[in-house]
Amino acid sequence: MDKLELKGRWNELKGKAKQQYAELTDDDVKYEEGKDDELIGRIQTRLGKTKDEVVEWIRSLG
C-alpha cells in the first residue's frame, strides 16, 4: 500500500467522511502527521471494515 498523501487535504476530506458515516467522531478522524496507520486503524475499528476497504474509501473521498 502506498502513502495516502493526506497532509493538507485531510480537513476537507474528514468533513466528507463524517457526512457519509455519522458514527465517526472527531477523535476517529483526527490526523497527526506521520501517523496514517493509526488514523486508518481507528476508522477501520469504528466502521468494521478491512484496512484495504478503508484506504480505498478514503481515496474515493478525494
Phi and psi in degrees as GROMACS dihedral restraints (atoms count N, CA, C in turn):
[ dihedral_restraints ]
;  ai    aj    ak    al  type     phi  dphi    fc
    3     4     5     6     1   -86.3    20    10
    4     5     6     7     1   167.8    20    10
    6     7     8     9     1   -63.7    20    10
    7     8     9    10     1   150.5    20    10
    9    10    11    12     1   -84.2    20    10
   10    11    12    13     1   -14.7    20    10
   12    13    14    15     1    58.0    20    10
   13    14    15    16     1    53.9    20    10
   15    16    17    18     1   -83.8    20    10
   16    17    18    19     1   -29.6    20    10
   18    19    20    21     1   -52.7    20    10
   19    20    21    22     1   131.3    20    10
   21    22    23    24     1    87.7    20    10
   22    23    24    25     1   -26.6    20    10
   24    25    26    27     1  -108.5    20    10
   25    26    27    28     1   -10.3    20    10
   27    28    29    30     1   -65.1    20    10
   28    29    30    31     1   -33.9    20    10
   30    31    32    33     1   -59.7    20    10
   31    32    33    34     1   -40.0    20    10
   33    34    35    36     1   -69.0    20    10
   34    35    36    37     1   -45.4    20    10
   36    37    38    39     1   -69.9    20    10
   37    38    39    40     1   -34.3    20    10
   39    40    41    42     1   -67.4    20    10
   40    41    42    43     1   -29.4    20    10
   42    43    44    45     1   -63.6    20    10
   43    44    45    46     1   -43.2    20    10
   45    46    47    48     1   -64.6    20    10
   46    47    48    49     1   -39.8    20    10
   48    49    50    51     1   -62.2    20    10
   49    50    51    52     1   -45.2    20    10
   51    52    53    54     1   -69.4    20    10
   52    53    54    55     1   -27.2    20    10
   54    55    56    57     1   -67.9    20    10
   55    56    57    58     1   -40.6    20    10
   57    58    59    60     1   -75.1    20    10
   58    59    60    61     1   -34.3    20    10
   60    61    62    63     1  -129.7    20    10
   61    62    63    64     1    92.7    20    10
   63    64    65    66     1   -61.9    20    10
   64    65    66    67     1   -20.5    20    10
   66    67    68    69     1   -75.0    20    10
   67    68    69    70     1   -11.1    20    10
   69    70    71    72     1   -73.1    20    10
   70    71    72    73     1   130.1    20    10
   72    73    74    75     1   -97.3    20    10
   73    74    75    76     1   169.9    20    10
   75    76    77    78     1   -58.8    20    10
   76    77    78    79     1   -38.5    20    10
   78    79    80    81     1   -65.4    20    10
   79    80    81    82     1   -36.1    20    10
   81    82    83    84     1   -63.0    20    10
   82    83    84    85     1   -37.4    20    10
   84    85    86    87     1  -103.3    20    10
   85    86    87    88     1    12.9    20    10
   87    88    89    90     1   -70.2    20    10
   88    89    90    91     1   124.1    20    10
   90    91    92    93     1  -106.3    20    10
   91    92    93    94     1   131.2    20    10
   93    94    95    96     1  -122.2    20    10
   94    95    96    97     1   132.5    20    10
   96    97    98    99     1   -54.0    20    10
   97    98    99   100     1   132.2    20    10
   99   100   101   102     1    83.9    20    10
  100   101   102   103     1     0.9    20    10
  102   103   104   105     1  -120.0    20    10
  103   104   105   106     1    43.2    20    10
  105   106   107   108     1   -58.4    20    10
  106   107   108   109     1   -42.3    20    10
  108   109   110   111     1   -62.8    20    10
  109   110   111   112     1   -35.9    20    10
  111   112   113   114     1   -66.5    20    10
  112   113   114   115     1   -42.1    20    10
  114   115   116   117     1   -59.8    20    10
  115   116   117   118     1   -48.5    20    10
  117   118   119   120     1   -61.6    20    10
  118   119   120   121     1   -41.0    20    10
  120   121   122   123     1   -62.7    20    10
  121   122   123   124     1   -41.7    20    10
  123   124   125   126     1   -64.0    20    10
  124   125   126   127     1   -44.5    20    10
  126   127   128   129     1   -66.0    20    10
  127   128   129   130     1   -41.5    20    10
  129   130   131   132     1   -58.1    20    10
  130   131   132   133     1   -46.3    20    10
  132   133   134   135     1   -63.3    20    10
  133   134   135   136     1   -45.5    20    10
  135   136   137   138     1   -65.5    20    10
  136   137   138   139     1   -40.5    20    10
  138   139   140   141     1   -94.4    20    10
  139   140   141   142     1   -11.6    20    10
  141   142   143   144     1    69.0    20    10
  142   143   144   145     1    35.7    20    10
  144   145   146   147     1  -113.3    20    10
  145   146   147   148     1   164.2    20    10
  147   148   149   150     1   -76.4    20    10
  148   149   150   151     1   164.9    20    10
  150   151   152   153     1   -60.1    20    10
  151   152   153   154     1   -43.9    20    10
  153   154   155   156     1   -62.7    20    10
  154   155   156   157     1   -39.1    20    10
  156   157   158   159     1   -63.1    20    10
  157   158   159   160     1   -42.0    20    10
  159   160   161   162     1   -65.5    20    10
  160   161   162   163     1   -44.3    20    10
  162   163   164   165     1   -60.8    20    10
  163   164   165   166     1   -46.0    20    10
  165   166   167   168     1   -64.4    20    10
  166   167   168   169     1   -38.6    20    10
  168   169   170   171     1   -64.9    20    10
  169   170   171   172     1   -43.6    20    10
  171   172   173   174     1   -61.9    20    10
  172   173   174   175     1   -43.0    20    10
  174   175   176   177     1   -61.2    20    10
  175   176   177   178     1   -35.5    20    10
  177   178   179   180     1   -71.0    20    10
  178   179   180   181     1   -19.4    20    10
  180   181   182   183     1   -68.9    20    10
  181   182   183   184     1   -30.9    20    10
